[in-house]
Amino acid sequence: MKKTKLFIAALAAIFFFAQSEHAVAQLQAPAPSPAATVSQVVGFTKISIDYSSPAVKGRKVFGELEKYGTPWRAGANAQTIIEFSTSVNIGGTNLRPGKYSIFVTPNESGDWVFHFNSKGNSVFAYMKDGKIDMDALSKDLAVSVNAAPEKLDKTKERLQYYISAEDNKVAKVSLAWENVKVSFMVDTQVDQKMDAFKAAF
């Protein structure tokens, strides 16, 4: 009887350790640039941004890691995607509801530029001979808007997006990383939608 109990206990121990080793083997290290999402309803429109959040890690980001004058994916890993649940206006251009990928061109002086790709492509889809083909990229842009960079008082270790409802008609979308914040405005066209609604009745 004792031998049977010992045998069962030994089998249980072997099974436990085997399962533990399997679990450890399946365990992966945390992603260096974790996935993040931010969303905000402004007027009648839900604005959502899906991105990956890289860290500074003591590096010089803008000007070195991300070269001045070169479009960047505005995040890490896959492309950064912004989605609008209704039509909006950015920089005087009407955009249909749906998903757009965002690229950013940082500049050493003057404004930076936000690019909205109508196909949701990665910026790397436009690589040619080791450089980004700006002509090909431009053909797929829904709109590009200038954004004045603001200097941050302290280093922002992880890249982060913010969406502010402002007056609940126009949203302010901001990207902050390292020592810079840049923003663009999204007009959710509340008044136009209200007028269209009234005209329907």
Salt bridges, closest charged atoms under 4 A:
ASP140 OD1 - LYS119 NZ 3.51
ASP191 OD1 - LYS169 NZ 3.09
